[in-house]
Amino acid sequence: MTSLRPRISFNNSGICNACQNFEIYRKIKWKYRFEKLKLISKKINNETKNQKYNCIVPVGGGKDSSYVAWKVKHDLKLKPLCVFCEPPLFTKVGKINLDNFRKSGFDIKTLKFKSDFKKYDKLMFKNKGLPQHSWLTAITIFPIKLALKYNCKYIIGGEDPESLYGGTNKNFLRDKIKVKNYINNFIENNHVSSFYQGKQLKKFKNLFLNKNELKNINKVYKIFWSNFEYWDEDKHFSIAINKCGLVKAKKSHSNALNKVSHIDQELYPLHMYLAYLKFGFSRASTDTSIDIRHRKISRREAVKIVKNKDFIFPNEFLKKYLNYFDLTKKEFFNILSKQINKDIFSNNDFLNLKLKKFG
């Protein structure tokens, strides 16, 4: 993984922390780790016998969150309230998968996407190059708000993206994490309260924690599933299809490597393209890095894929992007041009960028 990924670190041999962690990760005796999670779950159940729900599980109808929700309910015997934050440019297949997931036996609380969120996204896109920041904030903050509302001490999510893919190591293999300790990383230190105040801020009440919630935030913890069970996306895919009705997209996004990842929305391809402009990596880099660690492909094969895929702008969604942000083509491309990292690219043609050669 590129050294420009935020918060990533390398050892003296030039190996990133994600690969270092994975060497530890694949040698763990997962049977014992999962038994520890069962003990935590038993404690939760004993303390919440009279509650309808005793944990929060963020979901999107995709393979990973469906798997976690299924295991939480059927293997750990917990009583999850699933939380879904509707993404911008929500796709048809995303709606089908969410509906199928609900029908498979789960209660879901939904945060609907609002027009005010779209305005916030436009502001963040223009000023920060963050096109879906309202949704990234929602999936971080809204589950915490519901955990406090329903007196659930634990939010059980999927993998720890920082330690597994490159980032801070502070949560690697920890049993539980105070939610207040990861908020800033997940929303890139861009709080909605930094951009709106007073009556305007009230429109975004589900995107920030109020004073009372901040007082009680220490009562809520995050449990990363990947800290207790080997994170195997193929296994998740099988459960999601057979138990939760997951269906694939008919075709993949132009800058994607498959038909199953992030198919519920159409802004994610732009989000990852902007990562390429800022940091020199996109979806191909992140997906092939994972495949290399799991020994599905060689690094040489991955480099070829990255060279053919990482730079691709998702042109198939351009008209939708212009409509979503209410921008002309010229205005839209001007915003993209301002995000180009001149330290790593040798030219300014954002549709035909040339990476400088290093080392």
ROZATI-214802 format. One record per residue (C-alpha): residue number from 0; y, z negated, x negated. Coordinates in Angstrom, 3 decimals, padded with zeros to 6 digits. Each point is the difference from the previous one (the first is absolute). Layout:
BEGIN
SITE | resi | north | up | east
SITE | NUM | Y | Z | X
...
END
This chain:
BEGIN
SITE | resi | north | up | east
SITE | 0 | 000.000 | 000.000 | 000.000
SITE | 1 | 003.477 | 000.833 | -001.228
SITE | 2 | 002.022 | -002.727 | -001.682
SITE | 3 | 002.829 | 000.700 | 002.454
SITE | 4 | -001.867 | -001.545 | 002.934
SITE | 5 | 002.054 | -003.072 | 001.023
SITE | 6 | -001.250 | -003.332 | -001.393
SITE | 7 | -002.944 | 001.567 | -001.876
SITE | 8 | -000.952 | -001.398 | -003.404
SITE | 9 | -002.065 | 001.220 | -002.968
SITE | 10 | -001.936 | -001.689 | -002.773
SITE | 11 | 000.297 | 000.845 | -003.716
SITE | 12 | -002.539 | 002.805 | 000.444
SITE | 13 | 002.123 | 001.692 | 002.642
SITE | 14 | -002.324 | -000.901 | 002.888
SITE | 15 | 001.741 | -000.845 | 003.278
SITE | 16 | -000.618 | -003.279 | 001.785
SITE | 17 | -001.743 | 001.794 | 002.908
SITE | 18 | -002.704 | 001.286 | -002.358
SITE | 19 | -000.193 | -003.331 | -001.816
SITE | 20 | -000.424 | -001.781 | 003.324
SITE | 21 | -002.644 | 002.438 | 001.127
SITE | 22 | -002.165 | -000.766 | -003.024
SITE | 23 | 000.017 | -003.621 | 001.189
SITE | 24 | -000.283 | 001.044 | 003.641
SITE | 25 | -003.195 | 002.025 | -000.302
SITE | 26 | -001.839 | -002.841 | -001.784
SITE | 27 | 000.729 | -002.653 | 002.615
SITE | 28 | -002.881 | -001.558 | 001.924
SITE | 29 | 001.365 | 000.997 | 003.385
SITE | 30 | -002.663 | -001.811 | 001.987
SITE | 31 | 001.501 | -003.313 | -001.132
SITE | 32 | 003.558 | 001.146 | 000.600
SITE | 33 | -000.861 | 000.974 | 003.574
SITE | 34 | -001.705 | -003.333 | 000.582
SITE | 35 | 003.272 | -001.629 | -000.972
SITE | 36 | 001.795 | 002.095 | 002.629
SITE | 37 | -002.557 | -001.143 | 002.574
SITE | 38 | 000.798 | -003.623 | -000.840
SITE | 39 | 003.722 | 000.678 | 000.455
SITE | 40 | -000.762 | 001.659 | 003.344
SITE | 41 | -002.122 | -002.937 | 001.131
SITE | 42 | 002.880 | -002.330 | -000.794
SITE | 43 | 002.395 | 002.201 | 001.993
SITE | 44 | -002.324 | 000.002 | 003.002
SITE | 45 | -000.457 | -003.772 | -000.140
SITE | 46 | 003.756 | -000.555 | -000.037
SITE | 47 | 000.794 | 002.446 | 002.817
SITE | 48 | -002.687 | -000.542 | 002.649
SITE | 49 | 002.494 | 000.070 | 002.877
SITE | 50 | 001.966 | 003.033 | -001.183
SITE | 51 | -000.480 | 003.487 | 001.431
SITE | 52 | 000.802 | 001.490 | -003.411
SITE | 53 | -000.387 | -001.643 | -003.385
SITE | 54 | 000.955 | 002.757 | -002.428
SITE | 55 | 002.143 | 003.129 | -000.190
SITE | 56 | -001.420 | 003.345 | -001.142
SITE | 57 | 002.477 | 002.850 | -000.575
SITE | 58 | -001.555 | 003.293 | 001.154
SITE | 59 | 000.832 | 003.680 | 000.248
SITE | 60 | -003.199 | 001.510 | 001.379
SITE | 61 | -000.995 | 001.287 | -003.448
SITE | 62 | -003.174 | -000.568 | -001.971
SITE | 63 | 001.014 | -003.056 | -002.038
SITE | 64 | 001.770 | -002.125 | 002.609
SITE | 65 | -002.695 | 000.840 | 002.572
SITE | 66 | -002.670 | -001.169 | -002.419
SITE | 67 | 001.782 | -003.261 | -000.770
SITE | 68 | 000.625 | -000.730 | 003.683
SITE | 69 | -003.641 | 000.709 | 000.852
SITE | 70 | -001.308 | -002.287 | -002.745
SITE | 71 | 002.474 | -002.755 | 000.865
SITE | 72 | -001.135 | -000.029 | 003.613
SITE | 73 | -003.723 | 000.692 | -000.321
SITE | 74 | -000.984 | -001.419 | -003.397
SITE | 75 | 002.435 | -002.868 | -000.429
SITE | 76 | 000.054 | -000.770 | 003.758
SITE | 77 | 003.751 | -000.505 | -000.027
SITE | 78 | 002.316 | 000.764 | 002.926
SITE | 79 | 002.409 | 002.621 | -001.306
SITE | 80 | 003.189 | 001.216 | 001.600
SITE | 81 | 000.508 | 003.481 | -001.371
SITE | 82 | 003.565 | 001.113 | -000.712
SITE | 83 | 001.083 | 003.629 | 000.046
SITE | 84 | 003.435 | 001.267 | -001.021
SITE | 85 | 000.548 | 003.494 | 001.325
SITE | 86 | 001.028 | 002.305 | -002.860
SITE | 87 | 002.712 | 002.646 | 000.181
SITE | 88 | -001.320 | 003.491 | 000.799
SITE | 89 | -003.202 | -001.504 | 001.373
SITE | 90 | -002.700 | 002.685 | 000.130
SITE | 91 | -002.367 | 000.991 | 002.798
SITE | 92 | -003.073 | -000.899 | -002.033
SITE | 93 | 001.616 | -003.332 | -000.868
SITE | 94 | 000.431 | -000.786 | 003.708
SITE | 95 | -003.610 | 000.988 | 000.708
SITE | 96 | -001.309 | -002.244 | -002.777
SITE | 97 | 002.094 | -002.960 | 001.106
SITE | 98 | -001.185 | 000.426 | 003.589
SITE | 99 | -003.631 | 000.254 | -001.129
SITE | 100 | 000.438 | -003.108 | -002.136
SITE | 101 | 001.386 | -001.932 | 002.975
SITE | 102 | -002.923 | 001.122 | 002.179
SITE | 103 | -002.443 | -001.286 | -002.610
SITE | 104 | 000.924 | -003.516 | 001.067
SITE | 105 | 003.234 | -001.206 | -001.574
SITE | 106 | 003.194 | -001.528 | 001.362
SITE | 107 | 003.072 | 001.682 | -001.488
SITE | 108 | 003.666 | -000.946 | -000.024
SITE | 109 | 002.133 | 003.080 | -000.600
SITE | 110 | 003.484 | 000.301 | -001.425
SITE | 111 | 001.303 | 003.247 | 001.483
SITE | 112 | 002.139 | 002.267 | -002.117
SITE | 113 | 003.663 | -000.107 | 001.087
SITE | 114 | 002.907 | 002.400 | -000.377
SITE | 115 | 001.819 | -002.676 | -002.012
SITE | 116 | -002.842 | 000.098 | -002.518
SITE | 117 | 000.615 | 003.722 | -000.402
SITE | 118 | 003.665 | -000.667 | -000.789
SITE | 119 | -001.041 | -002.590 | -002.567
SITE | 120 | -002.385 | 002.506 | -001.576
SITE | 121 | 002.784 | 002.556 | -000.273
SITE | 122 | 002.237 | -002.570 | -001.689
SITE | 123 | -002.730 | -000.985 | -002.450
SITE | 124 | -001.015 | 003.595 | -000.667
SITE | 125 | 003.565 | 001.016 | -000.832
SITE | 126 | 000.845 | -003.053 | -002.112
SITE | 127 | -003.321 | -001.080 | -001.501
SITE | 128 | -002.403 | 002.925 | 000.372
SITE | 129 | -002.191 | -002.101 | 002.325
SITE | 130 | -000.821 | 002.176 | 003.045
SITE | 131 | -002.306 | -002.397 | 001.899
SITE | 132 | 001.443 | -003.346 | -000.953
SITE | 133 | 000.193 | -001.293 | 003.582
SITE | 134 | -003.779 | 000.339 | 000.308
SITE | 135 | -000.714 | -001.483 | -003.437
SITE | 136 | 002.169 | -002.956 | 000.979
SITE | 137 | -001.679 | -000.298 | 003.402
SITE | 138 | -003.551 | -000.138 | -001.368
SITE | 139 | 001.129 | -002.734 | -002.399
SITE | 140 | 002.113 | -002.151 | 002.327
SITE | 141 | -001.385 | 000.432 | 003.540
SITE | 142 | -003.498 | -001.424 | -000.743
SITE | 143 | 001.674 | -003.103 | -001.472
SITE | 144 | 002.126 | -000.441 | 003.122
SITE | 145 | -003.090 | 000.211 | 002.224
SITE | 146 | -001.944 | -002.371 | -002.245
SITE | 147 | 002.723 | -002.602 | 000.544
SITE | 148 | 000.220 | 000.733 | 003.725
SITE | 149 | -003.751 | -000.373 | 000.591
SITE | 150 | -000.472 | -002.870 | -002.455
SITE | 151 | -002.274 | 002.045 | -002.287
SITE | 152 | 000.038 | -001.199 | -003.585
SITE | 153 | -001.636 | 003.093 | -001.440
SITE | 154 | 000.758 | 003.713 | -000.116
SITE | 155 | -003.110 | 001.856 | -001.133
SITE | 156 | 000.738 | 003.391 | -001.497
SITE | 157 | -001.757 | 002.640 | -002.084
SITE | 158 | 000.333 | 000.484 | -003.720
SITE | 159 | 002.526 | -001.520 | -002.358
SITE | 160 | 001.800 | 003.214 | -001.020
SITE | 161 | 001.813 | -001.601 | -002.903
SITE | 162 | -002.975 | -001.210 | -002.014
SITE | 163 | -002.350 | 002.849 | 000.972
SITE | 164 | 002.342 | 002.959 | -000.465
SITE | 165 | 002.522 | -001.248 | -002.556
SITE | 166 | 002.659 | -002.658 | 000.508
SITE | 167 | 000.371 | -003.740 | -000.168
SITE | 168 | -003.199 | -001.901 | -000.758
SITE | 169 | 001.043 | -003.291 | 001.551
SITE | 170 | -002.245 | 000.388 | 003.081
SITE | 171 | -003.080 | 001.405 | -001.729
SITE | 172 | -003.133 | -001.709 | 001.412
SITE | 173 | 001.984 | -002.856 | 001.520
SITE | 174 | -001.484 | -001.532 | 003.147
SITE | 175 | 003.275 | -000.136 | 001.889
SITE | 176 | 003.621 | 000.914 | -000.668
SITE | 177 | 003.140 | -001.367 | 001.597
SITE | 178 | 001.501 | 002.899 | 001.928
SITE | 179 | 003.496 | -000.774 | -001.263
SITE | 180 | -001.185 | 000.895 | -003.517
SITE | 181 | -000.645 | 003.682 | 000.710
SITE | 182 | 002.739 | 001.004 | 002.460
SITE | 183 | 002.492 | 001.190 | -002.629
SITE | 184 | -002.558 | 002.219 | -001.746
SITE | 185 | -001.214 | 001.588 | 003.216
SITE | 186 | 003.486 | 000.929 | 001.213
SITE | 187 | 001.349 | 000.746 | -003.489
SITE | 188 | 002.648 | -002.743 | 000.295
SITE | 189 | 001.804 | 001.965 | 002.708
SITE | 190 | 000.469 | -002.358 | 002.953
SITE | 191 | 001.435 | 001.313 | 003.255
SITE | 192 | 002.460 | -002.916 | -000.021
SITE | 193 | 001.591 | 001.544 | -003.107
SITE | 194 | 001.084 | 003.008 | 002.055
SITE | 195 | 000.716 | -001.390 | 003.485
SITE | 196 | 001.660 | -003.151 | 001.306
SITE | 197 | 000.834 | -001.633 | 003.315
SITE | 198 | -000.787 | 001.988 | 003.157
SITE | 199 | -001.326 | 002.919 | -002.009
SITE | 200 | -002.499 | -002.219 | -001.801
SITE | 201 | -001.346 | -001.321 | 003.327
SITE | 202 | -001.338 | 003.486 | 000.727
SITE | 203 | -002.382 | -000.520 | -002.905
SITE | 204 | -001.272 | -003.452 | 000.976
SITE | 205 | -003.613 | 000.981 | -000.763
SITE | 206 | 000.881 | 001.186 | -003.498
SITE | 207 | 001.261 | -003.314 | -001.363
SITE | 208 | -000.871 | -003.685 | 000.210
SITE | 209 | 002.460 | -002.243 | 001.820
SITE | 210 | 001.065 | -003.446 | -001.247
SITE | 211 | -002.732 | -001.843 | 001.873
SITE | 212 | -002.680 | 002.401 | -001.227
SITE | 213 | 001.216 | -000.365 | -003.566
SITE | 214 | -000.337 | -003.789 | 000.334
SITE | 215 | -003.649 | 000.369 | 001.008
SITE | 216 | -001.046 | 002.914 | -002.192
SITE | 217 | -001.840 | -002.269 | -002.441
SITE | 218 | -002.589 | -000.602 | 002.724
SITE | 219 | -001.216 | 003.618 | -000.134
SITE | 220 | -002.320 | 001.480 | -002.614
SITE | 221 | -001.298 | 003.456 | -000.772
SITE | 222 | -003.662 | 000.632 | -000.740
SITE | 223 | -000.769 | 003.290 | -001.728
SITE | 224 | -003.461 | 001.247 | 000.947
SITE | 225 | -000.342 | 001.675 | -003.404
SITE | 226 | 000.061 | -003.431 | -001.624
SITE | 227 | -003.275 | -000.913 | 001.718
SITE | 228 | -001.949 | 003.250 | 000.376
SITE | 229 | -000.282 | 003.064 | -002.211
SITE | 230 | 002.536 | 002.477 | 001.355
SITE | 231 | -002.110 | 003.037 | 000.975
SITE | 232 | 001.853 | 002.596 | 002.073
SITE | 233 | -003.179 | 002.023 | 000.689
SITE | 234 | -001.561 | -003.075 | 001.589
SITE | 235 | 003.159 | -000.613 | 002.025
SITE | 236 | -000.003 | 003.593 | 001.216
SITE | 237 | -003.558 | -000.322 | 001.311
SITE | 238 | 000.758 | -003.172 | 001.987
SITE | 239 | 003.273 | 001.419 | 001.334
SITE | 240 | -001.745 | 003.141 | 001.284
SITE | 241 | -003.103 | -001.647 | 001.440
SITE | 242 | 001.551 | -003.181 | 001.394
SITE | 243 | 003.679 | 000.774 | 000.643
SITE | 244 | 000.013 | 003.693 | 000.913
SITE | 245 | 001.959 | 001.303 | -002.978
SITE | 246 | 000.499 | 003.773 | -000.088
SITE | 247 | 001.254 | 002.132 | -002.887
SITE | 248 | 003.036 | 002.228 | 000.075
SITE | 249 | -000.724 | 003.706 | 000.443
SITE | 250 | 001.695 | 000.778 | -003.298
SITE | 251 | 001.454 | -001.926 | -002.894
SITE | 252 | 003.672 | -000.276 | -000.922
SITE | 253 | 001.028 | 002.486 | -002.663
SITE | 254 | 000.454 | -002.750 | -002.621
SITE | 255 | -003.115 | -001.988 | 001.029
SITE | 256 | -003.576 | 000.137 | -001.296
SITE | 257 | -001.817 | -000.840 | 003.254
SITE | 258 | 000.219 | -000.035 | 003.808
SITE | 259 | -000.291 | -003.748 | 000.532
SITE | 260 | 002.758 | -001.768 | -001.955
SITE | 261 | 003.383 | -000.641 | 001.678
SITE | 262 | -000.698 | 002.512 | 002.781
SITE | 263 | 001.773 | -002.105 | 002.625
SITE | 264 | 003.508 | 001.052 | -001.036
SITE | 265 | 001.915 | 002.914 | -001.472
SITE | 266 | 002.639 | -001.828 | -002.054
SITE | 267 | -002.480 | -001.349 | -002.540
SITE | 268 | -000.261 | 003.376 | -001.824
SITE | 269 | 003.781 | -000.090 | -000.486
SITE | 270 | -000.156 | -003.627 | -001.129
SITE | 271 | -002.509 | 000.943 | -002.702
SITE | 272 | 001.914 | 003.130 | -000.995
SITE | 273 | 003.021 | -002.198 | -000.639
SITE | 274 | -002.208 | -002.183 | -002.200
SITE | 275 | -000.596 | 003.140 | -002.059
SITE | 276 | 003.728 | 000.663 | -000.315
SITE | 277 | 000.707 | -003.597 | -001.034
SITE | 278 | -003.084 | -000.941 | -002.020
SITE | 279 | -001.877 | 003.217 | -000.795
SITE | 280 | -003.095 | -000.709 | 002.093
SITE | 281 | -001.083 | 000.655 | 003.571
SITE | 282 | -003.109 | -000.085 | 002.197
SITE | 283 | -002.237 | 001.926 | -002.384
SITE | 284 | 000.689 | -002.450 | -002.816
SITE | 285 | -000.660 | -003.074 | 002.130
SITE | 286 | -003.163 | 001.368 | 001.663
SITE | 287 | -001.584 | 001.431 | -003.150
SITE | 288 | 000.760 | -003.203 | -001.932
SITE | 289 | -002.100 | -001.888 | 002.536
SITE | 290 | -002.779 | 002.604 | -000.199
SITE | 291 | -000.069 | -000.215 | -003.811
SITE | 292 | -000.442 | -003.781 | 000.117
SITE | 293 | -002.833 | 000.375 | 002.507
SITE | 294 | -001.533 | 002.666 | -002.263
SITE | 295 | 000.094 | 002.687 | 002.685
SITE | 296 | 001.827 | 002.438 | -002.275
SITE | 297 | 000.915 | 000.240 | -003.671
SITE | 298 | 003.519 | -000.447 | -001.319
SITE | 299 | -000.031 | 003.654 | -001.108
SITE | 300 | -000.772 | 001.120 | 003.556
SITE | 301 | 002.701 | -002.305 | 001.351
SITE | 302 | 002.661 | 001.417 | -002.332
SITE | 303 | -000.706 | 003.513 | 001.327
SITE | 304 | 000.339 | -001.213 | 003.595
SITE | 305 | 003.230 | -001.847 | -000.759
SITE | 306 | 001.534 | 003.055 | -001.666
SITE | 307 | -000.837 | 002.094 | 003.068
SITE | 308 | 000.980 | -002.513 | 002.685
SITE | 309 | 002.457 | -002.712 | -001.015
SITE | 310 | 003.122 | 002.174 | 000.043
SITE | 311 | -000.571 | 001.491 | 003.476
SITE | 312 | 002.771 | -000.488 | 002.537
SITE | 313 | -001.451 | -000.362 | 003.563
SITE | 314 | 001.809 | 003.059 | 001.290
SITE | 315 | -002.115 | 000.101 | 003.172
SITE | 316 | 002.022 | -002.956 | 001.321
SITE | 317 | 003.465 | 001.131 | -001.093
SITE | 318 | 001.259 | 000.835 | 003.505
SITE | 319 | -001.185 | -003.377 | 001.270
SITE | 320 | 001.723 | -001.771 | -002.883
SITE | 321 | 003.283 | 001.789 | 000.666
SITE | 322 | -000.223 | -000.932 | 003.668
SITE | 323 | -001.016 | -003.603 | -000.703
SITE | 324 | 002.872 | -000.660 | -002.388
SITE | 325 | 002.411 | 002.285 | 001.869
SITE | 326 | 000.874 | 001.863 | -003.190
SITE | 327 | 000.539 | 003.607 | -000.939
SITE | 328 | -002.349 | 001.537 | -002.520
SITE | 329 | 002.758 | -000.086 | -002.613
SITE | 330 | 000.760 | -003.691 | 000.662
SITE | 331 | -003.684 | -000.901 | -000.111
SITE | 332 | -000.664 | 001.790 | -003.292
SITE | 333 | 003.150 | -001.479 | -001.504
SITE | 334 | -001.355 | -003.486 | 000.681
SITE | 335 | -003.268 | 000.918 | -001.685
SITE | 336 | 001.822 | 001.424 | -003.014
SITE | 337 | 001.850 | -003.273 | -000.536
SITE | 338 | -003.340 | -001.831 | -000.322
SITE | 339 | -001.249 | 002.090 | -002.940
SITE | 340 | -000.660 | -002.173 | -003.038
SITE | 341 | 001.787 | 001.909 | -002.764
SITE | 342 | -001.726 | -002.089 | -002.675
SITE | 343 | -003.388 | 001.525 | 000.803
SITE | 344 | 000.825 | 003.472 | 001.353
SITE | 345 | 001.478 | 002.797 | -002.099
SITE | 346 | 001.636 | 001.842 | 002.907
SITE | 347 | 001.593 | -000.669 | 003.415
SITE | 348 | -001.929 | 002.451 | 002.212
SITE | 349 | -001.775 | -002.542 | 002.174
SITE | 350 | -002.417 | 002.621 | 001.383
SITE | 351 | -000.964 | 001.117 | -003.518
SITE | 352 | 000.478 | -003.054 | -002.193
SITE | 353 | -001.218 | -000.048 | -003.578
SITE | 354 | -001.114 | -003.306 | -001.492
SITE | 355 | 001.108 | -000.627 | -003.556
SITE | 356 | -002.733 | -000.447 | -002.569
SITE | 357 | -000.300 | -003.541 | -001.337
SITE | 358 | -001.851 | -001.562 | -002.875
END
